[in-house]
Amino acid sequence: MLTGKQKRHLRAAAHDLNPIFQVGKNGVGEAMCADIMDALEKRELLKVQVLQNCADHPKEVAEELVAGTRAELVQVIGKVIVLYKESKENKTIQLPR
């Protein structure tokens, strides 16, 4: 579980990132969760964009992604979701205590 200070740190780090995944009308599937888990292992922090044609609300999509990837939800702002998961091999982000 991330503390408020850690979430602020991660939000600042994610500010300049571009979304690398998009959730469309098909919603969140197992294949997408697997791809996001692989990307989180390499990057630790990423953004996911919810497209306009997605029937689900971005907060619902975020809950599905967190459940499917076992990542931490950093932020949902508008239609952009920020996820964090500590990498086992490529630890690059140092979180404050």
Secondary structure in CASP SS format (residue, H / E / C, confidence):
PFRMAT SS
TARGET T0000
AUTHOR 0000-0000-0000
METHOD secondary structure of the structure
MODEL  1
M C 1.00
L C 1.00
T C 1.00
G H 1.00
K H 1.00
Q H 1.00
K H 1.00
R H 1.00
H H 1.00
L H 1.00
R H 1.00
A H 1.00
A H 1.00
A H 1.00
H C 1.00
D C 1.00
L C 1.00
N C 1.00
P C 1.00
I C 1.00
F E 1.00
Q E 1.00
V E 1.00
G C 1.00
K C 1.00
N C 1.00
G C 1.00
V C 1.00
G C 1.00
E H 1.00
A H 1.00
M H 1.00
C H 1.00
A H 1.00
D H 1.00
I H 1.00
M H 1.00
D H 1.00
A H 1.00
L H 1.00
E H 1.00
K H 1.00
R H 1.00
E C 1.00
L E 1.00
L E 1.00
K E 1.00
V E 1.00
Q E 1.00
V E 1.00
L C 1.00
Q C 1.00
N C 1.00
C C 1.00
A C 1.00
D C 1.00
H C 1.00
P H 1.00
K H 1.00
E H 1.00
V H 1.00
A H 1.00
E H 1.00
E H 1.00
L H 1.00
V H 1.00
A H 1.00
G H 1.00
T H 1.00
R C 1.00
A C 1.00
E E 1.00
L E 1.00
V E 1.00
Q E 1.00
V E 1.00
I E 1.00
G C 1.00
K C 1.00
V E 1.00
I E 1.00
V E 1.00
L E 1.00
Y E 1.00
K C 1.00
E C 1.00
S C 1.00
K C 1.00
E C 1.00
N C 1.00
K C 1.00
T C 1.00
I C 1.00
Q C 1.00
L C 1.00
P C 1.00
R C 1.00
END
